[in-house]
Amino acid sequence: MNQSASILYIPHGGGPLPLMDHGGHTALVSFLQQIPDQLIRPKEILVISAHWERDIPVITANPSPELIYDYFGFPEQAYKIDYPVPGAPDLAEKIYTLLTQARIKSKLDPARGLDHGVFVPLKLMVPKADIPCIQLSLTADLDPSSHLAIGRALSPLCRENILILGSGFSFHNMHAFGKSTLNPKDTDPENEAFQNWLIETCTDPALNPSQVEERLIHWENAPHARYCHPREEHLLPLHVCAGIAGYKSATTVFQDTVLGKKTLAFLWQEAQ
């Protein structure tokens, strides 16, 4: 890929629970704390979070973003989490320009803060909050082709020293999470089948870019796709990441249980 950027798709866990010593997130917390050792330290971070949808792509351009506690029903401490990361307005402008050049209408938002799909994983990955960060929204149509196109438009970012973080969940069926026992010996064949399809799609070097693109466009045809994603907002950050990476083969860097369900993280990065 001849890139200096790291492109990483991760599960961000359930709300603020990764920051609250929740037993169903032990493996994920350890992964998020350790994965920076495998990355080139970035100058800036771009996060595509599952928790922000707009009619067109919107980019945060707030130089001092506040946190958005976009969850409910948690203890008071969950609403006092602090992550005073600076924004990166120049990077936001660059992303806006790239989307415009690709004839994708977008806009900058100078006021919006960062939601928990951003600050929860980054508080574990970059605890000092010393790498400027911005966020890019999904589009509300949840169209896989549109999100792949957004990614392709942003592919020049591969030449930048940034971390591109797709923050979602490769399994996101809230009803099924509720039935999980959190016993790592328990299995869910439907969950396993879809995750194995994702691994093949994202990491098999025998698949050419056109084949990867076609599979991601038609992800609903994968085994038990709608069981794993009744609504696909937590999957689509993967599409943006894959588009940026040019559909090259990724490495599976996390394959463990979160809230009792198998879930994955993928990394696109040239060897250091």
N, C-alpha and C positions, 0 to 999 in steps of 0.2 A: 504493500500500500504506500510505501515511501512517505510515511506520515510521522509527525511528532505528537499528534494528539492521541489520547487514550479514549476509547469509546467503550462504555460499560453499561450494560443493562442489568438492573438489580431488582430484587424484591425489597420493598421498604418496610414491610411488616404491617402489623395492625395498629393504626393510629400512633399514639406515643409509646406503645408498649415496649419497643426495643430499648427505650430510655428508662424503663421502670422495673428492670430486673424480672421481667415476665418469663416464666419457664418455657413457654412455647417459642421463644425467640433466642434461646441460648446460642444455637449454631449460627444464626444470622448475625447476632451482635459480634461474635468472634470473627466472622468473615469480614464484616464492614470495618472492624478495627484493624485487620491485618492486610486487607487488599491494597491499601496505599503503598505497601512495600513492593508490590509488583508493578506499580505505575510510575511513569515519569512524573515528577512533581510539576503540576501545571502552574501556569501564570494566572489562569482564570478558569472558572467552571461554568458550563452551561448545563442546566437541568431541564429535562422534559418530564414533567410530573403528571401522573394519572389524575391528579386532583384539580386540574384547571382546564376548562373547556370554553372556547369562544367561537363565534361564527367564523372568524378568520384567525390565523395565527397571531398571537399577541406576545410581545417581548417586554419583560420588565426593564425599565430604564431608570429605576430609582437608585440614586447613589447611596442611600442609607435605608435599605428595606427593613420594615418591621416584620414580625412573624405573624402569620395568620393561623390561629388555633382552630383549624377547620375539622374539629371532631367534637363529640359531646359524650357526656356520661362518665367521664374519667375523674379521678381524684383531683383535688385543687392543684396539686403540684404539677399536673400536666399542663396547666395554663400559666405556669410561671417559668417554663423552659426558656432559656436565653440563648441566643446565637447571634451575636452582633457582627455578622459578616458584612463587609462593604459590597455595594453593587458594582457593576462594570458597564456604565453607560456607553463607552466606546465600543465594547463588544456587542452590545445591543444594537447600536447603529450599524455595525458591520453585518449582523444577521439580517436586519431589515433590508439592507442594500442587496445582499445575496438573494433574498426572497423576491425582491422587486425585479432584479435582473432575470429571475426565472419566471416572471409574470405571475407570481403568487402574491396576491394582495395580503398585506399584513399591517400591523401598527405597533407603535411603541406606547407603553403605559408607564409614565414617570411617577406614578403614585403607588402602584400595587406592591405589596410585600411578598413574602415567600411562604408557601403553604407547607404542611407537614411532610409532603412527599419530597421536599427539599431539605428542611432543617433537621428532620429526624435522622436520615442516613448521614448527612454531612457532619452532624455533631459527633458521630462515631468515627467518621473517616478523617475529618479535619477538625479536631476538637478545639484548636486555637482560633478557629474562624478567621484565619489570616489569608485566605485566598478569595479574591472577589468573585461574586457569583451572580448570575442572572437566571431567569426562568423563561421558558417558552411554553405556550399553551398548546394543548391539542385543539383540533377543530371539532365542533359539536356534532358534525355529521358522522363522526367515528368511521370514516371511509378509509379502508386500508390503503388504497391506491393514493389517496391524497397525502397520507402520512409518509408513505414511501417517497412521494414526490418532494415533500418538504425536506426529507433527509437528503435526497439527491441534490437539491438546491444548495444545501449547506455543506456539501462534500469538500469545498475549498478549505473548510475549517480543519481538515485533516493535516494541513500544513502549518497549523498554529499550535503553539504549546499550551493547549487547553485540555481539560477533562470534559468530555461530553457524557452526561449521566442520564440514562433512561431509567426513571424511577417509577416502577410499577409493581407487578406481581405476576409470575408466570402461571399461577393458579389463583383465581379470585372468585370463588363461589362462597358467599358469606353464609348461606344456609349449611353448606357442607363443612365449613370451618366450625360451625356451631355443634356439629355432630362428632367432631374429632375428639379422640381420647388423649391426644398428645403422647401416646405410647409409640416410640419410634419403631417398634416391631410390627405395629399394625400397618396394613397396606390398603391402598385404594386403587384397584386395577384401572379404573377409568382415568384417574389422575395420572397414574404411571404412564399409560398409553399416550396421553397428550404430551406429557413432558418428554417422553422419548422421541416423539415426532418433532418437537421443537429442537431437541439436541441434534437430530439428523439434519433438519432444515438449516440450522445455523452453523454447524461445525463440519459437515461432511464435505471434504475437498472434492469428492466425485461430482458434486452438484455444481453446475456452472451458474454464473450470476443470473441468467434468465430463468433458470429453474428455481433458484431461491426466491426470486421476485414473484414468480407465478405461485409458488406455495404460500408465500406470505399474503398475497392478494386474496387467495382462496383458503385462508386459514380455517374457515368454518367447515371445510371438508375433512379436516384432520380428525383422528379418532377422539370422540367425546369432547369436541371443541366447546360446544355450548354448555356442557356440564362444567367444564373448567372456567369458562368465561360467559356467564349468562349475559353480561354486558362487557364490552371489550376495552374499556378505557384503560385497564391496567396492563393490557397486552400491547397497545399501540405505541407506547414509548420504544418498544423493541423495533417496530417498523421504522421509526425515525432513525434509530441507531443503525439499523441494517442499511438503510438508504444512504446515510452519510458514509458508511464503510464501503459502499460500492458492492454490497452483497458478497464480500469476501468471507472466507471461513473464519469463524470466531473460535475462541477457546472457552469451554465450560469451566468456570472458576468457582462455582458454587452449585452443589447438587445435594440438598439436604432437606430436612423438614422444617417448616415454619407453621406454627399453629396446627401441627399434626399432619400437614400435607406437603408432599414433595414439591419443591420449587427450585428455580434455577437462576444463575447469573452467567452472563456471557461477556467476554472481553475481546475487543478487536484492538490489537496493538502489535506493532512490530517488536521483535525481541530487542531488549536494550543491549 
